[in-house]
Amino acid sequence: MKKALMSLLSLMLLFVLAACGGNNDASSGGAVTDPAVAPEAELVISATNYEFNQQEYTLKKGVPVEIKYENKEGNHGIMIPALGVQLDRNKDSIVVTPDKTGTFDISCSIMCGTGHSQMISKLIIEE
């Protein structure tokens, strides 16, 4: 029963990732991506097995930021749906300008094992 449930959840995650992963243009989320804009800030998010290096990350609304992803241990990626961001070993950085405030989820975008569902941090975008 547990294997069937885990298989179903894995399949659902694959469908979600396939739907989200086709377009890396963050303008559909809560951010604007413009390669010509120089970042004014940098956010580095590191992942090890089943955790990110921080529980919360903070950005400022309207400030261009380069989000960099570092995979320290295991096979992981990051997904920030509110910003339209998905990064992994193949694409490890993006420059975005958050255009809305709030608290948003950062989660692992690659099924990485038994701790995958607990691999969540928060992104706080302040005024």
KOLNUVO-547872 format. One record per residue (C-alpha): residue number from 1; residue in one letter; x, y, z. Coordinates in steps of 0.02 Angstrom, whole numbers. Layout:
<nodes>
{nr->NUM; rest->a; u->X; v->Y; w->Z};
...
</nodes>
This chain:
<nodes>
{nr->1; rest->m; u->0; v->0; w->0};
{nr->2; rest->k; u->140; v->121; w->46};
{nr->3; rest->k; u->232; v->83; w->-116};
{nr->4; rest->a; u->76; v->114; w->-219};
{nr->5; rest->l; u->45; v->280; w->-130};
{nr->6; rest->m; u->227; v->333; w->-151};
{nr->7; rest->s; u->221; v->286; w->-336};
{nr->8; rest->l; u->62; v->388; w->-359};
{nr->9; rest->l; u->138; v->539; w->-270};
{nr->10; rest->s; u->297; v->524; w->-374};
{nr->11; rest->l; u->196; v->517; w->-534};
{nr->12; rest->m; u->95; v->670; w->-482};
{nr->13; rest->l; u->257; v->764; w->-444};
{nr->14; rest->l; u->324; v->720; w->-615};
{nr->15; rest->f; u->168; v->791; w->-697};
{nr->16; rest->v; u->183; v->951; w->-595};
{nr->17; rest->l; u->367; v->969; w->-638};
{nr->18; rest->a; u->334; v->936; w->-822};
{nr->19; rest->a; u->200; v->1071; w->-822};
{nr->20; rest->c; u->310; v->1195; w->-728};
{nr->21; rest->g; u->477; v->1155; w->-807};
{nr->22; rest->g; u->441; v->1196; w->-988};
{nr->23; rest->n; u->454; v->1384; w->-972};
{nr->24; rest->n; u->591; v->1466; w->-871};
{nr->25; rest->d; u->527; v->1642; w->-907};
{nr->26; rest->a; u->493; v->1711; w->-734};
{nr->27; rest->s; u->377; v->1847; w->-799};
{nr->28; rest->s; u->231; v->1728; w->-779};
{nr->29; rest->g; u->265; v->1722; w->-592};
{nr->30; rest->g; u->290; v->1862; w->-467};
{nr->31; rest->a; u->452; v->1922; w->-546};
{nr->32; rest->v; u->520; v->2003; w->-702};
{nr->33; rest->t; u->670; v->1926; w->-790};
{nr->34; rest->d; u->777; v->2037; w->-900};
{nr->35; rest->p; u->952; v->1978; w->-948};
{nr->36; rest->a; u->1006; v->2159; w->-976};
{nr->37; rest->v; u->971; v->2207; w->-794};
{nr->38; rest->a; u->1121; v->2198; w->-679};
{nr->39; rest->p; u->1081; v->2120; w->-511};
{nr->40; rest->e; u->1094; v->2230; w->-357};
{nr->41; rest->a; u->1091; v->2082; w->-238};
{nr->42; rest->e; u->1136; v->1899; w->-233};
{nr->43; rest->l; u->1045; v->1754; w->-151};
{nr->44; rest->v; u->1136; v->1587; w->-137};
{nr->45; rest->i; u->1031; v->1435; w->-94};
{nr->46; rest->s; u->1128; v->1276; w->-52};
{nr->47; rest->a; u->1054; v->1102; w->-39};
{nr->48; rest->t; u->1114; v->947; w->50};
{nr->49; rest->n; u->1018; v->789; w->79};
{nr->50; rest->y; u->841; v->839; w->125};
{nr->51; rest->e; u->875; v->1018; w->179};
{nr->52; rest->f; u->921; v->1190; w->118};
{nr->53; rest->n; u->1055; v->1292; w->206};
{nr->54; rest->q; u->925; v->1411; w->280};
{nr->55; rest->q; u->743; v->1398; w->335};
{nr->56; rest->e; u->705; v->1574; w->272};
{nr->57; rest->y; u->778; v->1689; w->141};
{nr->58; rest->t; u->734; v->1874; w->122};
{nr->59; rest->l; u->729; v->1984; w->-33};
{nr->60; rest->k; u->667; v->2161; w->-69};
{nr->61; rest->k; u->526; v->2196; w->-191};
{nr->62; rest->g; u->586; v->2286; w->-346};
{nr->63; rest->v; u->771; v->2249; w->-318};
{nr->64; rest->p; u->852; v->2142; w->-455};
{nr->65; rest->v; u->933; v->1988; w->-376};
{nr->66; rest->e; u->1037; v->1847; w->-445};
{nr->67; rest->i; u->976; v->1685; w->-370};
{nr->68; rest->k; u->1113; v->1553; w->-370};
{nr->69; rest->y; u->1088; v->1370; w->-331};
{nr->70; rest->e; u->1225; v->1260; w->-257};
{nr->71; rest->n; u->1204; v->1071; w->-244};
{nr->72; rest->k; u->1316; v->1017; w->-99};
{nr->73; rest->e; u->1259; v->837; w->-72};
{nr->74; rest->g; u->1138; v->722; w->-162};
{nr->75; rest->n; u->1038; v->766; w->-318};
{nr->76; rest->h; u->923; v->914; w->-290};
{nr->77; rest->g; u->854; v->1069; w->-372};
{nr->78; rest->i; u->751; v->1218; w->-317};
{nr->79; rest->m; u->581; v->1278; w->-370};
{nr->80; rest->i; u->505; v->1446; w->-322};
{nr->81; rest->p; u->335; v->1446; w->-410};
{nr->82; rest->a; u->293; v->1624; w->-353};
{nr->83; rest->l; u->443; v->1690; w->-452};
{nr->84; rest->g; u->435; v->1564; w->-593};
{nr->85; rest->v; u->608; v->1502; w->-543};
{nr->86; rest->q; u->672; v->1325; w->-566};
{nr->87; rest->l; u->858; v->1291; w->-545};
{nr->88; rest->d; u->966; v->1134; w->-539};
{nr->89; rest->r; u->1140; v->1074; w->-586};
{nr->90; rest->n; u->1110; v->1115; w->-770};
{nr->91; rest->k; u->1042; v->1291; w->-743};
{nr->92; rest->d; u->1109; v->1357; w->-579};
{nr->93; rest->s; u->1070; v->1544; w->-582};
{nr->94; rest->i; u->944; v->1673; w->-641};
{nr->95; rest->v; u->920; v->1859; w->-618};
{nr->96; rest->v; u->744; v->1911; w->-565};
{nr->97; rest->t; u->660; v->2066; w->-497};
{nr->98; rest->p; u->522; v->2017; w->-373};
{nr->99; rest->d; u->366; v->2120; w->-406};
{nr->100; rest->k; u->255; v->2065; w->-261};
{nr->101; rest->t; u->276; v->2050; w->-73};
{nr->102; rest->g; u->235; v->1901; w->36};
{nr->103; rest->t; u->299; v->1735; w->99};
{nr->104; rest->f; u->324; v->1598; w->-31};
{nr->105; rest->d; u->383; v->1417; w->-34};
{nr->106; rest->i; u->550; v->1356; w->-97};
{nr->107; rest->s; u->551; v->1169; w->-126};
{nr->108; rest->c; u->660; v->1035; w->-200};
{nr->109; rest->s; u->617; v->1007; w->-383};
{nr->110; rest->i; u->697; v->835; w->-401};
{nr->111; rest->m; u->628; v->680; w->-317};
{nr->112; rest->c; u->775; v->647; w->-201};
{nr->113; rest->g; u->717; v->511; w->-84};
{nr->114; rest->t; u->624; v->487; w->79};
{nr->115; rest->g; u->652; v->664; w->145};
{nr->116; rest->h; u->599; v->750; w->-17};
{nr->117; rest->s; u->429; v->809; w->45};
{nr->118; rest->q; u->507; v->894; w->198};
{nr->119; rest->m; u->634; v->990; w->91};
{nr->120; rest->i; u->548; v->1159; w->100};
{nr->121; rest->s; u->607; v->1333; w->148};
{nr->122; rest->k; u->524; v->1504; w->143};
{nr->123; rest->l; u->561; v->1656; w->36};
{nr->124; rest->i; u->505; v->1820; w->112};
{nr->125; rest->i; u->491; v->1967; w->-7};
{nr->126; rest->e; u->480; v->2132; w->87};
{nr->127; rest->e; u->426; v->2304; w->30};
</nodes>
